[in-house]
Amino acid sequence: MRTLLFITLLIATSMQAQTIFKFSTNAQLNNWYVVNDGVMGGRSMGSIKQDQQGYGVFAGSISLENNGGFSSVRYRLAEPLNIEGATKVVLKIKADGKNYQFRLTDQIRNRYSYITTFSTNGVWQEIVIPLNSFTPSFRGRPLNLPNFNADILEEITFLIANKKAEDFELLIDSITLH
């Protein structure tokens, strides 16, 4: 009986959510930073801030001028996060009906990331994405590497790049692993 109880507790513990980031009025945005297409001559503008409820607000305007067309907000973890055993990421977000990318980086020094695209619908959503569905990419080009299968996470990114000039707003409540 004790063995069964121990195994049940072990399984329940290993299935608990692991929070990457939870926005709140007390949350610190020190490790969040914006990268716009200005790094390549573009003119898009994006920012990250917190609203009165404490949600993260990634918002701005995409411009196609000067070969622009993207804005991103990245969160670099203070220490590499062990994600062994996790199988999916869950985003609690509310956005404007546009498509966004979510990116994972297992090792910053590699300079590429693993990406997936998700659609929004204007109301609060829980977006569930299997980790093994993230595909490797460098500057928008797919790489001939396996899909994400790492046990470490160093950075996450939200990016908008829909090949059109548009304003955008993405509210973020939390990012968790399960």
Secondary structure, DSSP 8 states (H G I E B T S, - for coil): -HHHHHHHHHHHHHTS-EEEEE--TT---TTEEEEEGGGGT---EEEEEE-TTS-EEEEEEE--GGG---EEEEEEEEEEEE-TT--EEEEEEEE-S-EEEEEEES-GGG--EEEEEEE--SS-EEEEEEGGG-EEEETTEE-SS-----SEEEEEEEEE--SS-EEEEEEEEEEEE-
